Amino acid sequence: MKLINVLSEKFVKTLDDPPYYRNLKTFDKEHWFEGVWRTINQSYRRIPGGMGDLKNNDNKKKLKNDIFSLIEGFPNDNLMVDEWYQKSIKSLKNKYEKLTIGTSQKLINMMIKYILTSHYSGGHTDEQLSIKLRKNINLIHIPIDEYVIRNYGKEFKDSKDFIQNNKLGFGNNKSPWSYLELYSDYEKFQIKIREKRKELFYNSPLELEMDILWKK
């Protein structure tokens, strides 16, 4: 069995148990979106004004539909993947006032992670959504949150230049993941992840994330 299958099975099993109660074995837009939404919900306690209009159920439904619509447009061409990520994350941030680059990337990247791990663990995911993601699995972005930032800082010596006190930034200003506003900082971190996955002989950034960085 390939590493991506082993790690996906472990991830899906972890989310199926308390405290998550998140079933990734069968594709379910509503259930999966609520799971992704809960992953960023706590971060809004630290953001002035909280979730604002996103607390409205109609706006949440629009956000869910926008996320899936964006993922449906994921490119076949590997040369277009990075452009797709930039346009998709920025489009969410620009459309919804309370979203940041940090929270927008988490919504998109967690949903992609759900779709892929469901497939690789033998679940019944949406094949039309997953096929293009799988084709470009070596370019997939990982979800960035406080655990990923903290564990990267513990694992890799080069982190001292851009991670301090679990905050991320490639200039003078470093922010918690949920406050991240510069796409360039987000992108540079994803490039670091791609470099590390090659150095450590992982087949995809997602394998590296689940094996090393996704732990509390």
C-alpha positions as CSV (number, residue, x, y, z in Angstrom):
1,M,0.0,0.0,0.0
2,K,1.3,3.5,-0.9
3,L,2.1,6.0,1.8
4,I,-0.6,8.4,0.6
5,N,-3.2,5.6,1.2
6,V,-1.9,4.7,4.6
7,L,-1.8,8.4,5.8
8,S,-5.2,9.1,4.2
9,E,-6.8,6.1,6.1
10,K,-5.3,7.3,9.3
11,F,-6.5,10.9,8.7
12,V,-10.0,9.8,7.8
13,K,-10.2,7.5,10.9
14,T,-9.0,10.3,13.1
15,L,-11.7,12.6,11.9
16,D,-14.4,9.9,12.2
17,D,-13.7,9.7,16.0
18,P,-14.3,12.3,18.8
19,P,-14.0,15.2,19.0
20,Y,-14.4,15.7,15.2
21,Y,-17.2,13.3,14.2
22,R,-16.5,14.1,10.6
23,N,-17.4,11.3,8.1
24,L,-15.1,11.6,5.0
25,K,-16.0,8.1,3.7
26,T,-18.9,9.3,1.7
27,F,-19.0,12.6,-0.3
28,D,-21.4,15.0,1.4
29,K,-21.1,18.7,0.4
30,E,-23.1,20.0,3.5
31,H,-21.4,17.8,6.0
32,W,-17.9,18.4,4.6
33,F,-18.4,22.2,4.4
34,E,-19.5,22.3,8.0
35,G,-16.4,20.4,9.0
36,V,-14.2,22.8,7.1
37,W,-16.1,25.8,8.5
38,R,-15.5,24.6,12.1
39,T,-11.8,24.5,11.5
40,I,-11.7,28.2,11.0
41,N,-14.6,29.2,13.3
42,Q,-12.4,29.5,16.4
43,S,-10.0,31.8,14.7
44,Y,-12.7,34.5,14.3
45,R,-12.8,34.9,18.0
46,R,-9.5,36.8,17.6
47,I,-10.6,38.8,14.5
48,P,-12.3,42.2,15.2
49,G,-16.0,42.0,14.4
50,G,-15.9,38.2,14.4
51,M,-17.5,36.5,11.3
52,G,-19.6,39.5,10.5
53,D,-22.0,38.7,7.6
54,L,-20.7,35.1,7.3
55,K,-22.8,34.2,10.4
56,N,-25.8,34.6,8.0
57,N,-26.9,31.2,6.7
58,D,-27.5,32.4,3.2
59,N,-24.0,33.8,3.0
60,K,-22.5,30.6,4.4
61,K,-24.4,28.7,1.7
62,K,-23.0,31.1,-1.0
63,L,-19.5,30.6,0.4
64,K,-19.9,26.8,0.3
65,N,-21.1,26.9,-3.3
66,D,-18.2,29.2,-4.3
67,I,-15.6,26.9,-2.8
68,F,-16.9,23.9,-4.7
69,S,-17.3,25.9,-7.9
70,L,-13.6,27.0,-7.6
71,I,-12.5,23.4,-7.0
72,E,-14.5,22.2,-10.0
73,G,-12.3,24.6,-12.0
74,F,-9.0,23.1,-10.9
75,P,-6.8,22.8,-14.0
76,N,-5.6,19.7,-15.7
77,D,-2.5,21.6,-16.9
78,N,0.2,21.5,-14.2
79,L,1.5,24.9,-15.5
80,M,-1.8,26.5,-14.5
81,V,-2.0,25.1,-10.9
82,D,-0.2,28.0,-9.2
83,E,-2.2,30.6,-11.1
84,W,-5.4,28.8,-10.1
85,Y,-4.5,28.8,-6.4
86,Q,-3.7,32.6,-6.5
87,K,-6.9,33.5,-8.3
88,S,-9.1,31.2,-6.2
89,I,-7.8,32.3,-2.8
90,K,-7.8,36.0,-3.7
91,S,-11.3,35.7,-5.1
92,L,-12.7,34.4,-1.8
93,K,-10.9,37.0,0.2
94,N,-12.2,39.8,-2.1
95,K,-15.8,38.6,-2.2
96,Y,-16.2,38.1,1.5
97,E,-15.2,41.0,3.7
98,K,-14.3,39.0,6.8
99,L,-12.1,36.5,5.0
100,T,-8.3,36.9,4.9
101,I,-5.7,35.1,2.7
102,G,-5.2,32.9,5.8
103,T,-8.8,31.9,6.2
104,S,-9.5,31.7,2.5
105,Q,-6.7,29.3,1.9
106,K,-7.8,27.1,4.8
107,L,-11.3,26.8,3.4
108,I,-10.1,25.8,0.0
109,N,-7.2,23.6,1.0
110,M,-9.1,21.7,3.7
111,M,-11.8,20.9,1.3
112,I,-9.3,19.6,-1.3
113,K,-7.7,17.6,1.5
114,Y,-11.0,16.0,2.4
115,I,-11.7,15.1,-1.3
116,L,-8.3,13.6,-1.8
117,T,-8.0,11.7,1.5
118,S,-11.5,10.3,1.0
119,H,-10.4,8.9,-2.4
120,Y,-7.1,7.5,-1.2
121,S,-8.6,5.9,1.8
122,G,-11.1,4.0,-0.4
123,G,-14.1,6.3,0.4
124,H,-16.8,7.3,-2.0
125,T,-15.7,10.8,-3.0
126,D,-16.7,12.9,-6.0
127,E,-14.5,11.4,-8.8
128,Q,-15.0,14.4,-11.1
129,L,-13.6,16.7,-8.4
130,S,-10.8,14.4,-7.4
131,I,-9.4,13.3,-10.8
132,K,-7.7,16.6,-11.7
133,L,-6.5,17.0,-8.1
134,R,-4.9,13.6,-8.2
135,K,-3.3,14.3,-11.6
136,N,-1.4,17.2,-10.0
137,I,-1.0,15.7,-6.5
138,N,2.7,16.8,-6.4
139,L,1.6,20.5,-6.7
140,I,-1.3,20.4,-4.2
141,H,-1.1,23.1,-1.5
142,I,-1.4,22.1,2.1
143,P,-3.8,23.8,4.6
144,I,-1.8,26.2,6.7
145,D,-2.8,26.6,10.4
146,E,-1.1,27.1,13.8
147,Y,-0.2,23.4,14.0
148,V,1.5,23.3,10.6
149,I,3.4,26.5,11.3
150,R,4.5,25.3,14.8
151,N,5.5,21.9,13.7
152,Y,7.4,23.2,10.7
153,G,9.3,25.4,13.1
154,K,10.2,22.4,15.3
155,E,11.2,20.1,12.4
156,F,13.2,22.4,10.1
157,K,16.2,24.6,10.8
158,D,15.4,27.1,8.0
159,S,12.2,28.1,9.8
160,K,13.9,30.7,12.0
161,D,13.9,33.2,9.1
162,F,10.1,33.2,8.6
163,I,8.5,31.6,11.6
164,Q,8.5,33.2,15.1
165,N,6.2,32.4,18.0
166,N,4.0,30.4,15.7
167,K,3.6,33.4,13.4
168,L,4.4,33.3,9.7
169,G,5.9,36.0,7.4
170,F,8.8,36.5,5.0
171,G,9.3,40.2,5.8
172,N,9.4,42.2,9.0
173,N,5.7,41.6,9.9
174,K,4.7,38.1,11.0
175,S,1.1,37.1,11.6
176,P,-0.9,34.2,12.9
177,W,-2.2,32.1,10.0
178,S,-5.8,33.5,10.3
179,Y,-4.5,37.1,10.0
180,L,-2.3,36.4,7.0
181,E,-3.0,39.0,4.4
182,L,-0.1,38.8,1.9
183,Y,-0.5,36.1,-0.7
184,S,3.2,36.3,-1.3
185,D,3.9,35.1,2.2
186,Y,1.4,32.2,1.7
187,E,2.9,31.3,-1.6
188,K,6.5,31.4,-0.3
189,F,5.6,29.0,2.5
190,Q,4.0,26.6,0.0
191,I,7.2,26.7,-2.1
192,K,9.1,25.8,1.1
193,I,6.7,22.8,1.5
194,R,7.3,21.6,-2.0
195,E,11.1,21.9,-1.5
196,K,10.9,19.9,1.7
197,R,8.8,17.1,0.1
198,K,11.4,16.7,-2.6
199,E,14.3,16.7,-0.1
200,L,12.5,14.1,2.0
201,F,11.3,12.0,-0.9
202,Y,7.6,12.4,-0.4
203,N,5.4,12.1,-3.5
204,S,3.3,15.0,-2.6
205,P,3.1,18.0,-0.2
206,L,0.0,16.3,1.3
207,E,2.0,13.3,2.4
208,L,4.6,15.5,4.1
209,E,1.8,17.4,5.8
210,M,0.0,14.4,7.2
211,D,3.2,12.5,8.1
212,I,5.1,15.3,9.9
213,L,3.1,18.6,10.2
214,W,-0.5,17.5,11.1
215,K,-0.1,16.8,14.8
216,K,-1.2,18.8,17.8
